[in-house]
Amino acid sequence: MTTNDNKIFLSESQLPRSWYNIVAELPFDVPKPLHPIEDRGVEVDDFDWLWPLECLRIELHEGKYGTDPWIEIPPFIADVYRRYRPSPLVRARALEKYLGTPAEIYYKREDLNPAGSHKFNTALVQAYYAAQEEHSRIHTMATDTGAGQWGAALAMACETVGLNCCVFMIRKSFEEKPYRRYLMRMAGAEVYPSPSELTDTGRSVLKDDPDNSGSLGIGMSEAIEFVKEDPGRRLALGCMSYYAVLHQSVIGLETRQQLEQIDRTPSLMIGCVGGGSNFTGFVAPFVRDRIGGKPIEFRAIEPDSIPTLSQGEYRYDWADFSELTPRILMYTLGHRFVPPPVHSGGLRYHGKTPVLSALVKNNVVNTRTYSQQEVFDAGRVFLKTEGVLAAPESAHAVLGAIDAAREASNTEKTPVIVFCLSGHGYLDLKGYSDVLDLDTSN
């Protein structure tokens, strides 16, 4: 471990050797998925055509995934992780000074890998599991993507392990964020605007609404339909799956080591939530401390136009638009919900991953919502102070930290605020321009 005034680094030898499997240690159940039609639980055989088998076992908490709190990271994955991990934890001293707060603010940088976000942490593993299946004839991974961070990560992951990649990108982001689709195509992926004319789902949606801006639920249904056409294809999911949460725990495990080495305990941990994988992986290693009585608060931030955790129903629902996936117990706005066309494409999802939903339901995690305007304003403040342009999604966490620091100014305490900077916004400047009117301002 090395430090300077602002950054806390871990050495390659300190890279976590295992992921943290939070469901094995929670004092309450995270119910397993139900069959999409029948009144029973899902079995591996029901969906072995859709997901890589190891991912499916994780999703169903099968075997060690239901009992063992530590899951070894495969050597191949660890070797690739070392190209960009461990990632630094940064003290936001300039932001603290700007706010005049007594709080200490730290942010975990997940924007420094080639795909530009935390998404590569799980995309790599999912592609690896597919390529490694015994007697595998899998040749293509398919997925949906919102802003394109996940699509870019999966495209690069597939290239790393020698698979093809097909991405259904929500139409609004496809049109407004061309550089992300260029990045995917440079990595060898096929990219289609969703809803598309490629699938029955897409054609049906466009028939009813030719100007439909798309949703992650629609994109997921299109990806599933695409997979179903060829036994050599499999689905990858970046946010709604428990296996993505498990893989993202590497973020929280590194953060825990870094805070321990500077003798800090977090008062408040903050992250943005789309499906919930980056936030849940970030806080997971600290949850048992909270349950054990330590006064750590976890705050999940979402757009006020898509208030799934704060205003959604806690019930079983499908993860996709066409009811092809298992039904999962989660906070949801309804699988047919088409979100407003906000620029934070990665947060435009109707539901939240079951483990995060269970944490909210059991009062371990609380929530807060913000408007698009104030989020983008916070992104501009962060750029001016820290010199880092956050993705619109990540700027929700930035604003959460700013609000918490301002709240601390009214107390005599010195809280330690830690947030996850889940991705950079250098391919999102069109969105920043639209909201902040950068074309006309001087």
Secondary structure, DSSP 8 states (H G I E B T S, - for coil): -EE-SSEEE--GGGS-SEEE-GGGT-SS-----B-SSSSSB--GGGSTTTS-HHHHHHHTT-THHHH-SEEE--HHHHHHHTTT-S--EEE-HHHHHHHT-SSEEEEEE---STTSBTTHHHHHHHHHHHHHSTT----EEEEEESSSHHHHHHHHHHHHHT-EEEEEEEHHHHHH-HHHHHHHHHTT-EEEEES-SSSHHHHHHHHH-TT----HHHHHHHHHHHHHT-TTEEE--SSSSHHHHHHHHHHHHHHHHHHHHTT---SEEEEE-SSSHHHHHHHHHHHHHHHTT---EEEEEEETTS-HHHHSEEEEEESSTTS-S-EEEEEES-TT------S-GGG--SB--HHHHHHHHTTSEEEEEE-HHHHHHHHHHHHHHHS--B-HHHHHHHHHHHHHHHHHTTSS---EEEEEE-BB-TT-HHHHHHHHTTTT--
